[in-house]
Amino acid sequence: MWKRRRMEGLMAASLYEPLNAEEQAELEAYLVANPAAAEELAALKTFTDDIPSSGPVFGGDLWPALQAQIDTAPPRALWWRPWMAMAFSAALLAVVAAPWFYNKPAVAPPAAVHSASPVEQALAQVEAQASKDFTGAVAVLGKALQTYPNDPLAGEAQLRLAGLEFAHGQRYAQAYEAYERARRNYPEAWAQHPEQVHQFNLLDETRDANFEPLRQLNAAVEGGDRAFERLEQVIARYPGSLVAMRAVDTLCRDAVRNTPGMTTLAAIEQVRDCCSDPVAVAQVTMALGDVSWHEMRDATKARAAYGAVKANGPVALAQLAEESLSEIDAAQSSIQ
C-alpha cells in the first residue's frame, strides 16, 4: 500500500514539475510493471499539453465558503432572507477554526490516480497548480469539461472552474457564465454546494452594474488600515443587499479574529458600535436581529433590534425589519 501511494504521488508530481533522476527511474520501472497505470498517466498528460507555459502572478482575494444555509431558487430572485442570518452566524463561528481567506474547492479528489476518471484527474492536477498558475488551471478544467462533459465529476469541475474565476481571478463575467452552466447542466452538483450558489447570487445581484459593487467590496477588504472605514461605506451605499451583508460579515469576522473567544452577538454589537454612518448602523443592527431570532431564538432581543431598524433605518431595511417582526408574531402565535 505504501509503495502504491508513493508511486501515485510521483505520477501526480511528474505532471507539473521534473522529478529527480532517482525518482524518475523509480517511476519508469513502476510504469513498465503496471501498464494500466502507464495508460492512465498518458491520458492525464493530454490535459497538460495545452497549458500555457506561464500565467499571471496571483494577486486575487480568496473568498470564504459562506452561507451554509442557502435555498436553491432560480437566479435573479435574491432570496437572502431569512436564511441569511443562519448562514451569517455559522460563518462567524467557522472562522475560529479556519481562516476565511481560502476558498474551498468544490471537490477534494481522491489521491488514488489509478482509479480516477479523466475529470477527477484534472481536478487533482488543478489542486496542485491553482495557486501557482491560474491560467493553466483554468485551461485544464476547460479542456476536461469540453472533452468529458458527462463524466461523473463534470459538475464538480464546472463549479471549481467558476470558483477559480470568482475568487482567484476575480473575473466576474466569466465566473457568472461558468456558474450559469453549472446551474443549467449539472443541477445535482449545484444543489450540493450552497456556498457556490451564494457566490452566483452575489454576481447576479451586481451584474446589471457590471459587478461594480463587488469590485468596491474587494477594494475595501484590501484597504489595509482603512478597511473598516471603506467597508462601512460599502454597507451604507448598498443597504439591504447581499454585498452589504458580506461587508458586515467581513467586519464581524475581523472582530472575532482579533478577540479570541468573542461570541457572534458580541462581534456584531462591537461592529455596530464602531460604525458612524446611520445606514451602516441599521444594516449591522439588522444582522443582530437576524442572528438573535434565527439562531438564538431570542425574540426579545430580536424585537428590539428590528424595532430600531424599522424606526430609524432606510426604507429598504425598514421594510425587512417590519417583515421580520411579523414573522416573530406569527411564530409566537402558532405556539400559543
C-alpha positions in Angstrom: 0.0 0.0 0.0 2.8 2.4 0.9 4.6 1.8 -2.4 1.5 2.2 -4.4 0.7 5.6 -2.8 4.3 6.7 -3.3 4.1 5.8 -7.0 0.8 7.7 -7.3 2.4 10.7 -5.7 5.3 10.6 -8.2 2.8 10.2 -11.1 1.0 13.3 -9.9 4.2 15.3 -9.3 5.6 14.4 -12.7 2.7 16.3 -14.3 3.8 19.7 -13.2 7.4 19.5 -12.3 10.5 17.4 -13.2 11.4 14.5 -10.9 15.0 14.0 -9.8 16.9 11.2 -11.5 16.3 8.6 -8.8 12.5 9.4 -8.7 12.3 9.3 -12.4 13.9 5.9 -12.6 11.7 4.6 -9.9 8.6 5.8 -11.6 9.6 4.4 -15.0 10.2 1.0 -13.5 6.8 1.1 -11.9 5.1 2.1 -15.2 6.8 -0.8 -17.0 5.5 -3.2 -14.4 2.0 -1.6 -14.4 0.7 -1.0 -17.9 -2.7 0.3 -16.7 -1.0 3.0 -14.6 1.1 3.9 -17.6 -2.0 4.3 -19.7 -3.7 6.5 -17.2 -0.7 8.7 -16.7 -0.5 9.2 -20.5 -4.2 10.1 -20.6 -3.7 12.7 -17.8 -0.8 14.2 -19.7 -3.1 15.0 -22.6 -4.6 17.7 -20.4 -1.2 19.4 -19.8 -0.2 19.7 -23.4 -2.3 22.8 -23.9 -1.5 24.5 -20.7 0.2 27.9 -21.2 3.9 27.9 -20.1 3.3 30.9 -17.8 0.5 32.8 -16.3 -0.1 36.0 -14.3 1.1 36.1 -10.7 -1.9 35.5 -8.4 -3.0 38.7 -6.6 -6.6 38.0 -6.0 -8.6 37.9 -2.9 -9.7 34.5 -1.9 -13.3 34.5 -0.6 -14.6 32.1 2.1 -17.1 29.4 1.7 -20.0 31.3 3.2 -23.7 31.0 3.7 -24.2 27.3 4.5 -28.0 27.5 4.6 -29.0 28.8 1.2 -32.1 27.9 -0.8 -31.6 26.9 -4.4 -34.2 29.1 -6.0 -33.8 30.2 -9.7 -31.4 33.1 -10.4 -32.4 36.8 -10.2 -34.6 36.0 -7.1 -32.2 37.3 -4.4 -33.7 35.3 -1.6 -31.3 36.3 1.1 -33.7 36.3 4.0 -34.4 34.6 6.3 -31.7 32.1 5.6 -29.0 34.8 5.6 -29.0 35.2 9.3 -28.4 31.5 9.9 -25.6 31.4 7.4 -24.1 34.6 8.8 -23.9 33.1 12.3 -22.5 29.8 11.0 -19.8 31.6 9.0 -18.7 33.7 12.0 -18.4 30.6 14.2 -16.4 28.8 11.5 -13.7 31.5 11.4 -12.4 30.3 14.8 -11.4 27.0 13.2 -10.2 28.0 9.8 -9.1 31.3 8.1 -11.8 32.6 5.8 -9.4 33.9 3.1 -9.2 30.5 1.4 -12.0 29.5 -1.0 -12.9 25.8 -0.5 -12.7 23.7 -3.7 -15.9 22.2 -4.9 -14.3 18.7 -4.5 -11.3 17.1 -2.8 -10.2 14.4 -5.4 -9.0 11.1 -4.0 -5.3 10.6 -4.0 -5.6 7.4 -6.0 -4.7 8.1 -9.6 -5.1 4.6 -10.8 -8.9 4.6 -10.4 -9.7 8.2 -11.2 -11.9 9.3 -14.0 -10.4 11.8 -16.5 -12.2 14.8 -14.9 -11.2 13.6 -11.4 -7.6 13.5 -12.6 -7.9 17.0 -13.9 -9.3 18.2 -10.6 -6.4 16.6 -8.8 -4.0 18.4 -11.1 -5.7 21.7 -10.6 -5.5 21.4 -6.8 -1.7 21.1 -7.2 -1.3 24.1 -9.5 -4.1 26.6 -9.0 -2.2 28.9 -6.7 0.8 28.9 -9.0 -0.7 29.0 -12.4 -4.3 30.3 -12.6 -4.3 30.4 -16.4 -3.1 26.8 -16.6 -5.6 25.6 -14.0 -8.5 27.2 -15.9 -7.2 25.6 -19.1 -7.0 22.1 -17.6 -10.6 22.3 -16.3 -11.9 23.8 -19.5 -10.3 21.1 -21.6 -11.6 18.3 -19.3 -15.1 19.7 -19.4 -15.1 20.1 -23.2 -13.8 16.5 -23.7 -15.7 14.7 -21.0 -19.0 16.7 -20.3 -20.7 13.6 -19.0 -18.0 12.5 -16.6 -19.4 11.8 -13.1 -17.5 14.7 -11.7 -18.1 17.1 -14.5 -20.5 19.2 -12.3 -17.8 19.5 -9.6 -15.3 20.6 -12.2 -17.7 23.2 -13.6 -18.2 24.6 -10.1 -14.5 24.5 -9.4 -13.9 26.4 -12.6 -16.4 29.0 -11.6 -14.9 29.3 -8.2 -11.4 29.9 -9.6 -12.8 32.7 -11.9 -14.6 34.3 -8.9 -12.0 34.1 -6.2 -8.6 33.7 -7.8 -9.1 35.7 -11.0 -11.9 38.0 -9.9 -13.1 37.7 -13.5 -16.7 38.1 -12.6 -18.3 37.9 -16.1 -16.5 34.6 -16.7 -17.5 33.4 -13.2 -21.1 34.2 -13.8 -21.2 32.3 -17.1 -19.4 29.3 -15.5 -21.9 29.2 -12.6 -24.8 29.5 -15.0 -23.6 26.5 -16.9 -23.3 24.6 -13.7 -26.8 25.5 -12.6 -28.2 24.6 -16.0 -26.2 21.5 -16.9 -25.4 19.9 -13.5 -28.3 20.6 -11.1 -27.4 17.8 -8.7 -23.9 19.2 -8.1 -25.3 22.7 -8.0 -27.7 21.7 -5.2 -24.9 20.2 -3.1 -22.8 23.4 -2.9 -24.9 26.2 -1.4 -21.8 28.4 -0.9 -21.3 28.4 -4.6 -24.9 29.2 -5.1 -24.4 32.2 -2.9 -21.4 33.4 -4.9 -23.6 33.1 -8.0 -26.3 35.3 -6.4 -23.7 37.9 -5.5 -22.8 38.0 -9.1 -26.4 38.0 -10.2 -27.2 40.9 -7.8 -24.4 43.0 -9.2 -24.4 42.0 -12.9 -26.5 44.9 -14.1 -24.0 47.3 -12.5 -21.1 45.5 -14.3 -20.2 43.9 -10.9 -19.0 47.3 -9.6 -20.4 46.7 -6.1 -18.3 43.5 -5.8 -15.2 45.4 -7.0 -15.8 48.0 -4.4 -16.2 45.4 -1.8 -12.9 43.8 -2.8 -11.1 47.1 -2.7 -12.5 47.8 0.8 -11.3 44.4 2.0 -7.9 45.2 0.8 -8.0 48.7 2.3 -5.4 48.0 5.0 -5.7 50.3 7.9 -8.8 51.9 6.3 -10.6 48.6 5.7 -13.2 49.3 8.4 -14.0 52.7 7.0 -14.2 51.5 3.4 -16.4 48.5 4.3 -18.7 50.8 6.2 -19.0 52.9 3.1 -19.9 49.9 1.0 -22.6 48.9 3.6 -24.1 52.4 3.6 -24.0 52.5 -0.2 -25.9 49.2 -0.8 -28.3 48.7 2.2 -30.3 45.5 2.2 -28.1 43.8 -0.4 -26.0 40.7 -0.3 -22.9 42.9 -0.9 -23.8 44.9 2.3 -24.3 41.7 4.3 -21.0 40.3 3.1 -19.3 43.5 4.2 -20.9 43.2 7.6 -19.8 39.6 7.8 -16.2 40.7 6.9 -16.1 43.2 9.7 -17.5 40.7 12.3 -15.0 38.1 11.2 -12.2 40.6 11.9 -13.6 41.2 15.3 -13.7 37.5 16.1 -10.2 37.0 14.9 -8.9 39.9 16.9 -10.6 38.9 20.1 -10.4 35.1 20.6 -13.5 33.7 22.4 -15.8 36.5 21.3 -19.3 35.4 20.6 -21.2 36.1 17.4 -23.6 38.5 19.0 -20.7 40.3 20.8 -18.9 40.7 17.5 -22.0 42.2 15.8 -22.6 44.6 18.7 -18.9 45.7 18.6 -19.1 46.4 14.9 -22.4 48.3 15.3 -20.9 50.5 18.0 -17.9 51.3 15.9 -19.9 52.4 12.8 -20.6 56.1 12.4 -22.9 56.0 9.3 -26.5 55.6 10.4 -27.3 53.4 7.4 -24.4 51.1 8.2 -25.6 51.1 11.8 -29.0 50.0 10.7 -27.6 47.2 8.5 -25.5 45.8 11.3 -28.5 46.1 13.7 -30.5 44.1 11.2 -27.8 41.4 11.4 -28.1 41.5 15.1 -31.8 40.9 15.0 -31.4 38.1 12.4 -28.9 36.2 14.5 -30.8 36.8 17.7 -34.0 35.4 16.2 -33.0 32.7 13.7 -30.0 31.4 15.6 -30.6 32.2 19.3 -34.5 32.2 19.2 -34.3 35.2 21.4 -37.5 37.0 20.5 -37.0 39.9 23.0 -33.5 40.8 21.7 -34.6 40.3 18.1 -37.7 42.6 18.5 -35.5 45.3 20.0 -33.1 45.2 17.0 -35.8 45.0 14.4 -37.8 47.8 16.1 -34.8 50.1 16.0 -34.3 49.4 12.3 -37.9 49.9 11.5 -38.0 53.2 13.3 -34.7 54.7 12.1 -33.4 52.7 9.2 -33.6 53.4 5.4 -36.7 52.3 3.6 -35.2 49.0 2.3 -34.1 47.9 5.7 -37.2 49.2 7.5 -39.4 47.1 5.3 -37.3 44.0 6.0 -37.4 44.8 9.7 -41.2 45.0 9.6 -41.4 41.7 7.8 -39.2 40.1 10.5 -41.3 41.5 13.3 -44.4 40.0 11.6 -42.6 36.7 11.3 -41.9 36.7 15.1 -45.5 37.5 15.8 -46.7 34.6 13.6 -44.2 32.2 15.1 -45.3 33.0 18.7 -49.0 33.0 17.8 -48.7 29.5 16.4 -47.3 28.1 19.7 -49.9 29.7 22.0 
